[in-house]
Amino acid sequence: MPVPPSAPCLDLPGLPPELPALLTRAAGPDRLALVGGAVRDLLLHRLHNDPWRGVPDLDLVVESAAAAQPLPPAHRLARCLREQLGEAAIPSFQEHAAYGTVELELLLSGRPLLLDVASARREEYPVPGENPRVSFGSLHDDLARRDFTINAMALLWEAQPRLLDPHGGQADLAARRLRFLHPGSVRDDPTRLLRGARYAARLDFRLDGESLEQLRSTLARWPWAWRPGQPPALAPAALGTRLRMELELLLERENWQRALLLLQRWGALCLLDAGLQADPDWRRRLLWAERLGVPLLPALLAGATDPLGLAERLQVPHRQHRLLARYLELGRRLAAVAQESPGYGVVRWCELLEGPGLDADVVALALAARLGPRRPLLRWWLRWRHLRAPTTAGRLIAEGLAPGPRLGERLRQLRAERLAQERP
């Protein structure tokens, strides 16, 4: 259908003016379309008066004009761009042969612009939750593989702009509604639930009734071969690494409080862990983690039934996995302290919290998670850890103490004497 005059094709605020002509020449006879969030946000801005959210990374799809070609159409377009502009104008260029896609960065008008260029393709999910089987197809095939109707529209890169909307995305935009494309969307790729929560939080959209029923009925049936409690390494990609990537985007870029609340209301946090689905304290824990400078992902996982098992399934970064392991070790040490007499002094608290394998981040996570007695942990975080011996190694050496183990022992003794004067 023709694009309404109030939403002209490619008229994205901030888009480099020379980009349309460059891409048109690079595409040649192939059909090129702008897809995804840029189309959705442009229509929301032009037709529904939403504030412009800034130029996003541009998602482009190329449909081949000929059946048999030696290169995927996205690769052809990207290489033509590099020939036109030279390598200096494209500082980052990465082709992915398996999916016929290219990620590249353009320097236009002195500003960087990220492009994700995909060859039009179709996807099938022979095994729910695993990576799809991909084959090249048409632009309509490409739109049909997407998550929600509002993301399944395309603006054709033509002289007379046209909007392709085969799934009713415009009507859902007007109703501020999220609707899955087909009845098997959640079964095929459960990470779509996290994307739905991200969009709902960012755009103030609601999940429509049929999509909510699909979500809940799919989770109730749990159609994936892997189940929580089984070896984490056997989990399919959409319950493992891809789920973590979506979770990181949610925590880093979105209103995570609203997004996680929606996931919990939908019953979708069980994709991560049943303990997190039932967890009433995640918001307070993450707010404290944010305040104390703790990464939000391990702070969220700390409320799981098996934090380390979940971290292994999601393949969280090594430093965050180690933080969770040390947090659990601190929990064991604090449980042992609870069995001793109540007269646990400041010096002994510092010895415990500064013991092998522990550091400030571990104590901060324990504070965020309300692990152990709060007062001594908070006092250590705010004051005790910053207290040093009342003198320095240089002064002790000047007074005649030789460098070596005795010097270190004397500094520790002097610090302990100073700590002993603190109130527990």
C-alpha positions in Angstrom: 0.0 0.0 0.0 1.3 3.6 -0.5 2.9 5.2 2.5 0.8 8.1 3.9 2.2 11.5 3.1 2.7 12.1 6.8 5.1 9.1 6.9 7.4 9.5 3.8 9.6 6.5 3.1 13.0 6.7 4.7 12.3 10.1 6.2 13.9 9.2 9.5 15.0 12.3 11.5 18.8 12.3 11.6 19.3 9.9 8.7 22.3 11.0 6.5 20.7 12.6 3.4 23.1 10.8 1.0 22.3 7.3 2.3 19.2 6.6 0.2 21.0 7.2 -3.1 24.0 5.1 -1.9 21.9 2.2 -1.0 19.8 2.4 -4.2 22.9 2.2 -6.3 24.4 -0.6 -4.3 21.2 -2.7 -4.4 21.1 -2.5 -8.2 18.2 -4.7 -9.6 17.6 -6.4 -6.2 14.6 -5.3 -4.1 15.6 -3.5 -0.9 13.5 -2.7 2.1 13.8 -1.1 5.5 12.3 -3.4 8.2 12.0 -3.8 11.9 12.1 -1.2 14.6 12.9 1.7 12.3 9.7 1.2 10.4 7.7 0.8 13.6 9.1 3.8 15.2 8.8 6.0 12.1 5.1 5.1 11.8 4.5 5.7 15.5 6.2 9.1 15.2 4.6 10.3 12.0 1.1 8.8 12.4 0.6 8.5 16.1 2.6 11.4 17.4 5.0 9.4 19.6 8.3 11.1 20.4 11.1 10.2 18.1 13.4 7.8 19.9 16.5 8.5 17.8 18.0 6.9 14.7 18.3 3.2 15.5 20.6 0.6 13.9 19.0 0.2 10.5 17.8 -3.2 9.5 17.7 -3.8 5.8 16.5 -6.8 3.8 17.5 -7.5 0.2 15.4 -9.8 -2.0 17.3 -11.2 -5.0 16.1 -10.2 -8.5 17.5 -13.5 -9.9 17.1 -17.1 -8.7 20.7 -18.2 -8.9 23.5 -15.9 -7.7 27.0 -16.8 -6.5 26.7 -14.5 -3.5 23.8 -13.8 -1.1 22.1 -10.5 -2.0 23.0 -8.9 1.3 26.7 -9.7 0.6 26.5 -8.2 -2.9 24.9 -5.0 -1.6 27.5 -4.6 1.2 30.4 -5.2 -1.1 29.1 -2.7 -3.6 28.8 -0.1 -0.8 32.5 -0.8 0.1 33.5 -0.3 -3.5 31.6 3.0 -3.7 32.8 4.5 -0.5 36.2 2.8 0.1 37.2 0.9 3.1 38.0 4.0 5.2 34.3 4.9 5.2 33.4 1.4 6.4 35.6 0.8 9.5 33.6 -2.3 10.5 32.5 -5.0 8.1 31.5 -8.6 9.0 29.8 -11.1 6.8 27.9 -14.2 8.2 27.8 -16.8 5.5 25.3 -19.2 7.3 22.5 -16.6 7.3 23.5 -14.5 4.3 23.8 -11.4 6.6 26.3 -8.5 7.0 26.9 -6.2 9.9 28.7 -2.9 8.9 29.4 0.5 10.1 29.3 3.5 7.8 30.9 6.9 8.3 28.6 9.4 6.6 28.5 13.1 7.2 31.1 12.6 9.9 28.8 10.3 11.9 28.8 6.5 12.4 25.7 4.5 11.3 25.2 0.8 11.9 23.6 -1.3 9.3 22.4 -4.9 9.6 21.8 -6.1 6.1 20.0 -9.5 5.6 19.2 -11.5 2.6 15.5 -12.2 2.5 15.0 -15.7 4.0 12.5 -18.1 5.5 13.0 -20.0 8.7 11.7 -23.3 10.0 12.0 -24.7 13.6 12.3 -28.5 13.3 13.1 -28.5 17.0 11.3 -26.0 19.3 13.8 -23.6 20.9 16.8 -24.5 18.8 18.3 -22.3 16.1 16.1 -22.3 13.0 16.8 -23.9 9.6 17.3 -21.1 7.1 16.9 -20.8 3.4 16.7 -17.8 1.1 13.3 -16.6 0.1 11.2 -13.6 -0.6 10.6 -10.4 1.3 7.2 -11.7 2.4 8.9 -14.9 3.7 11.2 -12.7 5.7 8.4 -10.7 7.3 6.6 -13.9 8.2 9.5 -15.1 10.3 9.4 -12.1 12.7 8.2 -11.9 16.3 5.3 -9.4 16.4 3.1 -7.8 13.8 4.4 -4.4 14.6 7.9 -5.6 13.5 6.7 -7.4 10.4 6.3 -4.3 8.1 8.7 -3.1 5.4 9.2 0.2 3.7 10.3 -0.6 0.1 13.4 1.4 -1.1 11.8 2.6 -4.3 11.1 5.9 -6.1 7.4 5.6 -5.2 7.5 4.4 -1.5 5.3 1.5 -0.5 4.6 0.0 2.8 4.2 -3.7 3.0 2.0 -4.8 5.9 0.8 -8.3 5.3 0.1 -9.1 9.0 -1.9 -6.1 10.2 0.9 -4.3 12.0 -0.5 -0.8 11.4 -3.8 -1.7 13.1 -1.9 -3.1 16.1 0.3 0.1 16.2 -2.9 2.2 16.3 -4.3 0.0 19.1 -0.9 0.0 20.9 -1.1 -3.8 20.9 1.5 -6.6 20.7 0.4 -9.6 18.7 2.4 -12.7 17.8 2.5 -13.5 14.1 1.4 -17.1 14.4 0.2 -19.7 17.0 3.6 -21.4 17.3 5.6 -18.2 17.9 6.4 -18.9 21.6 7.0 -22.6 21.0 9.5 -21.9 18.2 11.4 -19.2 20.0 10.6 -18.4 23.7 13.0 -15.4 23.6 10.2 -13.6 21.9 8.6 -13.3 25.4 11.5 -11.2 26.6 11.4 -9.1 23.4 7.7 -8.6 24.0 8.4 -7.3 27.5 11.0 -5.0 26.2 8.7 -3.5 23.6 5.8 -3.3 26.0 8.0 -1.4 28.6 9.5 0.9 26.0 6.4 1.7 23.9 3.7 1.3 26.6 2.0 -1.4 24.6 0.0 -4.4 25.9 0.0 -8.0 24.9 -3.3 -8.9 23.2 -5.6 -11.6 24.6 -4.8 -14.3 22.1 -1.1 -13.8 22.4 -1.3 -13.9 26.2 -3.2 -17.2 26.0 -0.6 -18.6 23.6 2.1 -17.6 26.1 0.4 -19.2 29.1 -0.7 -22.4 27.3 2.7 -22.9 25.8 4.5 -22.5 29.1 1.9 -24.8 30.8 2.7 -27.5 28.2 6.5 -26.8 28.2 7.1 -28.1 24.7 10.9 -28.0 24.9 12.8 -31.2 25.3 15.0 -29.8 28.0 13.5 -29.0 31.5 15.0 -27.0 34.5 17.0 -29.4 36.6 18.5 -31.2 33.7 22.2 -30.6 32.7 22.4 -26.9 31.8 24.7 -27.5 28.7 21.8 -29.5 27.1 19.4 -26.6 27.0 18.4 -25.3 23.5 19.8 -22.0 22.4 16.5 -20.1 23.0 16.6 -21.3 26.7 20.3 -20.6 27.0 22.6 -18.2 25.3 19.9 -16.4 23.2 17.8 -16.0 26.3 20.8 -14.4 28.1 21.4 -12.0 25.2 17.8 -10.8 25.4 17.9 -10.5 29.1 21.1 -8.4 28.9 19.4 -6.0 26.4 16.4 -5.8 28.7 18.5 -4.9 31.7 20.9 -2.5 29.9 18.6 -0.6 27.6 15.0 -0.8 28.8 12.9 0.2 31.7 13.8 -3.1 33.4 11.5 -2.7 36.4 8.4 -2.5 34.1 9.7 -5.2 31.7 10.5 -7.7 34.5 7.2 -7.0 36.2 5.4 -7.8 33.0 7.3 -11.0 32.5 6.4 -12.0 36.1 2.7 -11.1 35.6 2.6 -13.2 32.4 4.2 -16.1 34.2 7.2 -16.0 31.8 10.0 -15.8 34.4 9.7 -19.5 34.7 11.7 -19.7 31.5 14.6 -18.7 33.7 13.7 -20.3 37.0 10.6 -21.2 39.0 12.2 -19.4 42.0 12.5 -16.1 40.1 8.9 -16.4 38.9 7.8 -16.6 42.6 10.4 -14.1 43.8 8.8 -11.1 45.5 12.2 -9.3 46.1 13.8 -9.0 42.7 12.9 -5.3 42.3 14.4 -4.3 45.7 17.5 -6.5 45.0 18.2 -4.9 41.6 17.6 -1.4 42.9 20.2 -2.0 45.6 22.5 -3.6 43.1 22.2 -0.6 40.8 23.0 1.7 43.8 26.0 -0.3 44.8 27.4 -0.8 41.3 26.7 -4.5 41.0 25.9 -5.9 37.6 22.2 -6.4 37.3 22.3 -9.8 35.7 24.0 -11.7 38.6 21.8 -9.7 41.0 18.7 -11.0 39.3 20.1 -14.6 39.1 20.9 -14.5 42.8 17.2 -15.1 43.5 17.1 -18.3 41.5 16.7 -21.7 43.0 20.1 -22.7 41.7 22.0 -19.5 40.7 25.1 -21.3 39.4 23.1 -23.8 37.4 21.1 -21.0 35.8 24.3 -19.0 35.1 25.8 -22.0 33.4 22.8 -22.5 31.3 22.7 -18.9 30.2 26.5 -18.9 29.8 26.9 -15.6 31.6 30.3 -13.9 31.4 33.0 -15.5 33.5 33.3 -12.6 35.9 29.6 -12.6 36.7 29.6 -16.4 37.1 32.5 -16.1 39.6 30.7 -13.3 41.4 27.7 -15.6 42.0 30.0 -18.5 43.1 31.7 -16.2 45.7 28.4 -14.8 46.8 27.2 -18.3 47.6 30.4 -19.1 49.4 30.0 -15.9 51.5 26.5 -17.2 52.3 27.9 -20.4 53.7 30.5 -18.5 55.8 27.8 -16.2 57.2 25.6 -19.2 58.0 28.5 -20.6 60.0 29.0 -17.3 61.9 25.3 -17.4 62.9 26.1 -20.6 64.9 28.7 -18.8 67.0 28.3 -16.5 70.0 26.8 -13.1 69.3 30.0 -11.3 70.3 31.5 -11.3 66.8 33.7 -8.2 66.8 34.7 -5.7 64.1 38.2 -7.3 63.6 36.7 -10.7 63.0 34.0 -9.3 60.7 36.8 -7.7 58.6 38.8 -10.9 58.6 35.7 -12.8 57.3 34.6 -10.3 54.7 38.2 -9.8 53.4 39.0 -13.5 53.4 40.2 -15.5 50.4 37.9 -15.3 47.4 35.9 -12.3 48.6 35.9 -8.7 47.6 33.7 -5.6 47.7 31.4 -6.7 44.8 30.6 -9.9 46.7 29.7 -8.0 49.8 27.7 -5.6 47.8 25.7 -8.4 46.2 25.1 -9.9 49.6 23.8 -6.5 50.8 21.5 -6.3 47.7 20.2 -9.8 48.4 19.8 -9.3 52.1 22.2 -12.1 52.8 23.3 -12.5 56.4 23.3 -9.8 59.2 22.8 -6.5 57.5 24.5 -4.1 59.9 28.1 -5.4 59.9 28.0 -5.9 56.2 26.8 -2.4 55.6 29.3 -1.0 58.1 32.1 -2.8 56.4 31.0 -1.5 53.0 30.6 2.1 54.1 33.5 2.4 56.6 35.6 -0.5 57.9 37.1 -1.5 54.5 38.4 2.0 54.0 40.2 2.1 57.4 44.0 1.6 57.2 46.8 1.4 59.8 47.5 4.8 61.4 51.0 4.8 59.8 52.6 3.7 56.5 55.2 1.1 55.5 57.6 4.0 54.7 57.4 5.4 58.2 57.9 2.0 59.8 61.0 1.4 57.7 62.3 4.9 58.7 61.8 3.8 62.3 64.0 0.8 61.7 61.6 -2.0 60.7 63.1 -4.0 57.8 61.0 -4.7 54.7 59.6 -8.2 54.7 56.9 -10.3 56.3 57.3 -8.7 59.7 56.5 -5.3 58.1 53.3 -6.6 56.6 52.3 -8.3 59.9 52.9 -5.0 61.8 50.7 -3.0 59.5 47.9 -5.6 59.8 48.3 -5.5 63.6 48.1 -1.7 63.7 45.0 -1.8 61.4 43.4 -4.4 63.7 44.0 -2.2 66.7 42.3 0.7 64.9 39.4 -1.5 63.9 39.0 -2.7 67.4 38.1 0.8 68.4 35.1 0.8 66.1 31.6 -0.1 67.2 30.3 -3.4 65.7 
